[in-house]
Amino acid sequence: MGGEGFGVVSLWMVYGYMRMKIWGFWLMIMYSVLFGFISFLLLTNEPQQPIIGNVVFSVMVLIYTIYVREAFFKTAPRNQSI
């Protein structure tokens, strides 16, 4: 998958997350864990400022997503948005 494919998948994930879809929640959790883990591994090889920021951002997104998880799993009537 090239850069274009990754961009499309990222936009799809953000759409689901912003629309409070359960699949958007899980994709964001997986993305944050994967991106944070990769950034952490890079940090052990190259201690540079941008990589530290990537790890911190991934952890912040993960904490916030877990904090608001109830909103993703709340059910609403069919004609009412959440």
Residue pairs with C-beta under 8 A, 6 or more apart in sequence:
1 9
10 31
13 24
13 27
13 28
13 31
14 24
15 24
16 23
16 24
16 25
16 27
17 24
17 25
17 27
17 28
17 65
18 24
20 71
20 72
20 82
21 72
22 72
22 73
24 72
25 65
25 69
25 72
25 73
28 61
28 65
29 62
29 65
29 66
32 58
32 59
32 61
32 62
32 65
33 58
33 62
35 54
35 58
36 54
36 55
36 58
36 59
36 62
39 51
39 54
39 55
39 58
40 55
42 51
43 51
43 52
43 55
71 82
74 82
76 82
